[in-house]
Amino acid sequence: MRRLLLIGLGLAVMFSASLSLTGCVVVAPRPHYAARVWVPAYYAPGSVYVSGHWR
């Protein structure tokens, strides 16, 4: 019984530690940098291929 209790406690500690490391860090953009986004490659009207680029 004691062994089961220790295993359960260990699993609970490992699970809570892994949950504490997950998540998303949101940082406000710096004011002096313009926001940029990657535009994937696509075909424009007239079958013109436009390669991927930063906008």
C-alpha positions in Angstrom: 0.0 0.0 0.0 2.8 2.4 0.8 4.5 1.7 -2.5 1.3 2.6 -4.4 1.0 5.8 -2.4 4.6 6.8 -3.3 4.1 5.9 -7.0 0.9 8.0 -7.1 2.5 10.9 -5.3 5.5 10.8 -7.7 3.2 10.7 -10.7 1.2 13.6 -9.3 4.4 15.7 -8.8 5.6 14.9 -12.4 2.2 15.7 -13.9 2.0 19.0 -12.0 5.5 19.9 -13.0 4.8 19.3 -16.7 1.6 21.4 -16.5 3.5 24.3 -15.0 6.0 24.2 -17.9 3.3 24.4 -20.6 1.7 27.6 -21.8 2.2 30.5 -24.1 4.3 33.5 -23.4 2.8 36.7 -24.9 5.1 39.6 -25.3 4.1 43.1 -26.5 5.8 44.1 -29.8 8.5 46.7 -29.5 7.4 50.1 -30.6 10.3 50.9 -32.9 10.0 47.7 -35.0 7.3 47.4 -37.6 5.2 44.3 -37.4 6.1 41.8 -40.1 4.3 38.7 -41.4 5.3 35.9 -43.7 3.2 35.7 -46.9 3.4 32.2 -48.4 3.8 31.6 -52.1 0.7 31.8 -54.2 -0.6 32.1 -57.8 -1.8 35.6 -58.6 -4.5 36.3 -61.3 -3.2 35.5 -64.7 -1.2 32.5 -63.5 1.6 34.6 -62.2 3.6 32.8 -59.4 4.5 35.0 -56.4 7.1 33.5 -54.2 6.9 33.7 -50.4 8.1 37.0 -48.8 7.9 39.1 -45.7 5.4 41.9 -45.6 
